Amino acid sequence: MTVVQALAAYFVAAGLLTVTPGLDTALVLRTAAVEGAKRAALACLGIGVGCLVWGAAVALGLAALLQASALAFTALKWAGAAYLVWLGIGMLLKPRDRFSLGDGAASQGGDLSWLRKGLLTNLLNPKIGVFYISFLPQFLPAGVPAAPFIFLLAALHVLISFVWFAVLIGATRPISRILQRAAVVRWLDRITGGVFLGFGVNLALSRR
């Protein structure tokens, strides 16, 4: 797989995963609806910084692991593949029927508290780190330095997320109504589950 092929495949996968409703989407939609666009944008910025911190940690950790032990990296690869397959099967067999935005009450605190809230929401969610460890290595082309390329993938995920968050903020009400339709949530979960399952199998079969 060339660098261009890896980036193209990652762009499609990361885009799909970004629009699938989750904790970050809920935070942005709720903040935009209740607190306004400015605070929602600050929450988005905090989420993005959190992703970059996780991305840097995962990039450096995987690079060190690649240099230290081929056996350890292989074990991590199989663990990551199993995690993605488990997530994929779960989403295919038991897709969600609803997507909760939380309560509609306004919160106390200044504008910058929303940047902190977005950052902590992301940093305190270990699933982000586990997911990056499982997902990002399979887009690493042979012969490419691991740390900078994996961090680049995390940065691209942040950029894609910012575009999606801008759409969410700009069209909060219609998008929130769409994302609360049971059929939409179920199909997004099934599509994403299929992607997770496919990437998990691909990761298990890949060779370095």
Buried (B, 14 or more C-beta within 10 A) or exposed (E): BEBEEBBEBBBEBBBBBBBBBBEBBBBBBBBBBBBBEEBBBBBBBBBBBBBBBBBBBBBBBBBEBBEEEEEEBEEBBEEBBBBBBBBBBBBBEEBEEEBEBEEEEEEEEEEEBBBBBBBEBBBEBEEBBBBBBBBBBBBBEEEBEBBEBBBBBBBBBBEBBBEBBBEBBEEBEEBBEEBBEEEBBBEBBBBBBBBBBBBBBEBBEEEE
